[in-house]
Amino acid sequence: MKKLIVTLALTAAAASASAQNAPSRLDEVVKSGNLRVCMTGDYKPFTFFKSDNSFEGIDVDLARSLAKALGVEARFVKTSWTNLTGDFLEKCDIAMGGVSVTLERQKKVSFSAPHMVDGKAAIARCADAAKFQSLAAIDQPSTRAIVNPGGTNERFARANYKQAQLILHPDNVTIFDQIVQGKADVMVTDASETLWQAKLHPQLCSIRPEQPLQFSEKAFMLPRGDVPFKEFVDTWMHQLKATGDYDRVVNQWLK
């Protein structure tokens, strides 16, 4: 019995030492001098790809903060929600930009510790907001529910709409204009986005963002099994929140 315990202890120690000595993306990033950041550029206020080919948003500021902590430069790689996981695995060190943690994504990648709780909420023209106070009220045959394809918004819509008319709109930047113009009635997306879009479009109102229709968390997509890199990212975020710098970044976009 003692021999078995010793053997198991030695095996565990060897596995731990092997993991610690395994190559990490952390070392590769520091050596290259660049942090390659995948983001879609179509999800305000987290990421937006501007006409001058630059990015701006909450997660853009956070990516630059992380790169500074690493002593490297942030290099942004534009992707789409449909191709996010594949592009991350092939081209990037981290994926940011309002990425939600999902079990489907977790099959292929890892995530940092969540930095924001952000469930789904509805947004509609303010004149119609009273009609869409619940999921049951939204899921009616007369409702034109618009959604951007390829991400958690479409998955939520297809899982929950049994009667509503589903309109797919591929451009997440102009999708809210469709509601303003009366071409659609409502959209369910992350509560933080509804707050931002209501700020941009006075005609639109976020509907009960403090009581979301579904629980979700936002985090950063990381390589699976890379403990040192994840520990660095999590420690950086912990310190960012402890000093108040995280809130300052978020509040300048949402408030």
Summary of the structure (lengths in Angstrom):
residues: 255
radius of gyration: 20.8
end to end distance: 62.7
largest distance: 75.1
contacts: 794
relative contact order: 0.17
helix: 45%
strand: 21%
